Amino acid sequence: MSGPCHGTIVDRRTSGGGVTGALGSYVVQDDEDERYYSFDCRQIMTEGFRTIRTGERVCFHVSAQSPDRAEFVIHLDQPDPAEYYL
């Protein structure tokens, strides 16, 4: 496994991820080398509902098994709950 990378979520799809294609899929662009990596909601490291918004900054690792896949994705921009509950 490579060291941690930082990037921005550039695309979000409601399906296409996971073995059966039923999970949401995402694309992150690495800030350093500008490559694109895909991942599904199972790779988002959080408790509860696993989703990420387009434009959100994340930290991730590149998969050793699939070099075009991101894994262990961590939110860097936490949304303000007041935006959703006012």
C-alpha positions in Angstrom: 0.0 0.0 0.0 1.2 3.5 -0.8 1.4 6.4 1.6 -1.6 8.7 2.0 -2.7 10.9 -0.9 -4.9 14.0 -0.8 -7.5 14.8 -3.4 -10.9 16.2 -4.3 -14.0 14.3 -5.2 -14.8 15.2 -8.8 -17.7 12.8 -9.6 -20.4 10.8 -7.8 -22.7 8.2 -9.3 -25.6 6.6 -7.5 -24.7 3.1 -8.8 -21.8 1.3 -10.5 -19.7 0.5 -7.4 -19.3 -2.8 -5.6 -19.3 -6.3 -7.0 -22.8 -6.2 -8.3 -22.8 -2.5 -9.3 -25.5 -1.6 -6.8 -23.4 0.7 -4.6 -22.7 4.3 -5.1 -19.3 5.0 -6.8 -17.0 8.1 -6.6 -14.0 9.5 -8.4 -11.2 11.4 -6.6 -8.5 13.4 -8.4 -5.1 13.3 -6.6 -3.9 16.9 -5.8 -0.3 16.0 -6.5 -0.2 13.9 -9.7 -3.8 14.8 -10.9 -4.6 11.1 -11.6 -8.1 9.9 -11.1 -9.0 7.0 -8.8 -12.5 5.4 -8.3 -13.9 3.9 -5.1 -17.3 2.9 -3.7 -19.0 3.7 -0.4 -17.4 0.7 1.3 -14.1 2.5 1.2 -15.3 5.6 3.1 -14.0 5.4 6.6 -16.8 6.8 8.8 -19.6 5.6 11.1 -23.1 5.6 9.9 -24.2 6.7 6.4 -21.3 6.6 4.1 -21.4 9.3 1.4 -19.2 12.1 0.1 -20.1 15.3 -1.7 -18.6 16.4 -5.0 -15.9 19.0 -4.3 -15.1 17.6 -0.9 -11.4 17.1 0.0 -10.3 13.7 1.2 -7.3 11.7 2.2 -6.9 8.2 0.7 -4.5 5.4 -0.2 -4.1 3.9 -3.7 -5.0 0.2 -3.7 -2.0 -2.2 -4.1 -4.3 -4.7 -5.9 -5.9 -2.2 -8.3 -3.7 0.9 -9.0 -6.7 2.8 -10.4 -8.7 2.4 -7.1 -8.7 4.4 -3.9 -9.2 2.8 -0.5 -9.4 4.0 3.1 -11.0 7.3 2.1 -11.3 9.8 4.9 -13.3 13.1 4.9 -11.2 16.2 5.4 -14.1 18.7 5.0 -16.8 17.9 7.5 -20.1 19.5 6.6 -21.6 22.0 9.0 -24.8 20.4 10.5 -26.4 23.8 10.5 -26.5 23.8 6.7 -28.9 20.9 6.8 -30.9 21.4 10.0 -32.0 25.1 9.9 
